[in-house]
Structures are given as structure tokens and as C-alpha cells.
């Protein structure tokens, strides 16, 4: 019996290590492959004759706001500095006392020549408040190319031109972007950004590497007005937690493609406390559970470090000398790939490169804990309001 138990432990241990190493290496490969592709596409576009202003259709950019976020002025100002001939900026809030309006007033004063509109409207169409805000803003959108971008996004002057370019192709219905979380100095913000940069985004790019084209992120959603009208506008997703994903589903139902732009949005990530971080990660993980109800229980297979350590412990318990060398090699390969993913998103102007290296185990433990909580919690907190989320991803405001 003891021998059988040891053999089972060794077999399971090796399986855990193989899965952990394979996933880590493939996630790194997907990330690097996307970077190479993005660089080539950008170089090809930059090398062509510049598009004339008359060849760039006017664009309406919708920026839903809620509250005074860190660096909000710098983030919103980056959209005022676009190197694009004709664009309209629409800022929307639900509350006339929202402090974000003061930032918008500063921008209007600083850029008087820009076409900036402000929408203040508390009207709700469903329990997804951001979606209702966008629906109110659409009423004043003047142009047929629409860009929806989150309030924490910071972009370069070429943003509008690059993210809307694929819409010139008739078969493209929606353009979206990956993004890089840039944390504020708190340790909780840094852990939250690591969740995005080292687990979520690599999983998106791994799926892209294998031809999966269902990803859509609210950080950037670009589409034509006629496409939005063909799917019934935003009203069908007025109560959905994963509104961006559902929007992508509806666009695909028209037979149109979703294109992953080669532009990377920089998203400020601020978590003032562990409670805030846990709440955000639970909402994000709950969203994944809604999108992948069948496979979500197996998502632990992507927790590579946890899986690798578990595999190593099982082989140590089995005391099988023949597999110990293989086990340590696979553990080292997994750890090396994870550290490479940690550095892959960094920039030369980031803070000290090794500042967050010691947080990798904490990030992994937090990821596992959040995943486990998702099976027992149906409530999420979004912008200070509490919602219950059913199996279809529909939000219901708690009373």
C-alpha cells in the first residue's frame, strides 16, 4: 500500500510539474510573440506614407467617469493631446457633485479649441452603472466612429489613430487592446498590477497565440455606430457584469471580427488597502467564472508556481530518486518563466526593477485564495455599490 501511495504521489507530482512548466513557458511565448507582432505592425505602419487627414474619419471618444481617481488629470489630459485631425471628447458622470467634473473643467479651460462635451445624467437603464453612463453619453456623440475608454487609461498622442485604423476594413466590427497595469506606490496596488500583468494578460495572449479571438476589454472598445445600432445599442448589456465581453459576443454574432490592436494602454492601478484589492480581484475572478462556467474550476492549472511547488512536495513525499532531478528541473523552468513574465511588462523608466520580485509568492497565494472564494461568494462590489451576480452574469443590486 505504501509503495502504491508513493507511486501515485510521484505520478501526480510529475503531472503537476509538467503542466506548470508547460503553461508558464507557453504564456511567456504568447507574450513575446505578441510583442514581436506588435512591433512589426507598428514599424510597417510607421514606414508607410502618413495617412492624410481627410483619410481619417472623425471620432467620438467616450470617457465615463466616477469619482476623483489618482492621477485623473494626467490620464484625461493624455486624451486631449491626440495627434488626430478631428475628434470629440465626451466626459460623462451620473452625479452633478462628482469631483471628477472639476478635472474636466480644468481641461476645458486648458484646451479651449477642443470639442469637449460634458454629460451629467443620473438616468439608469440597468444595474451596470457604467453602461448607463455610456448610454447617456451616446446621445451627444457626433461621429460614426466610437471609442470607449476607461477613466484610468493613459495614452500617447498616436492612440486614436492606431486603435481606430482596423475599422477601415469592413469585416472588422470591434477593436480592443491589451493593457499594462501601472501601480501607485502601495503594496496592494503593486500586487493588483502583478495580477493583471503577470497572470491575466499573459493568459489573454496565450489564447491569442492559439487563435482565440473573443477577448474584449473596456480599457478600449472601438466600433462603428452602425455596428452598435445593428446589435441594439448598449441596452442588451445594461445589466451584465462582463459588459465588454458581451458586447464582443454580439458583434461576432453579426459575422464581424474582433481585432486585438497592437497598441498597449497604460492603466493606473490603485488599491489603498487589502480590502480594496480583495474586492477588485473577487469581481474580476467572478467575471471569469461567468464567462467560462464550465472550465473555471480548472483554472487552477494556470497557477503555475502553486502547482509546481505542490508537485515538488509530492515527489519529495514519494522519495523516488529517479524523478527528483526531473522535478527540480521542471520547478526551475517554471520559476524562470514566471520571473521572465514578471519582467516582460516592465519599462526602463519604471521604479527599481527588482522592487516587486519578492511579492511573486504573495501574488500567487492571493490568486489562489480569490479563486477559491469565487465558489462561495456571488456578491461583488463595484464603485461602492454591492451587487449579486447570477449564473448568467446578470447583476442585481443588493437591497
Buried (B, 14 or more C-beta within 10 A) or exposed (E): EEEEEBEEBBBBBBEBBBBBBBBBBBBBBBBBBBBEBBEEBBEEBEEEEEEEEEEBBBBBBBBBBBEEBBBBBEBBBBBBEBEBBBBBBBBBBBBEEBBBBEBBEEBBEEBEEBBBBBBBBEEBBBBBBBBBBBBBBBEBBEBBBBBBBBBBBBBBEBBBBBBBBBBEEEEBBBBBBBBBBBBBEBBBBBBBBBBBBBBBBBBBBBBBBEEEEEBBBBBBBBBBBEBBEBBEBBEBBBBBBBBBBBBBBBBBEEEBBBBBBBBBBBBBBBBEEEEBBBBBBBBBBBBBBBBEEEEBEEBBBBBBBBBBBBBBBBBBEBEBEEBBEBBEEBBEBBBBBBBBBBEBBBEEEEEEEEEBEEBBEBBBEBBBEBBEBBEEBBBBBBEEEEBBBEEEBBBEEEE
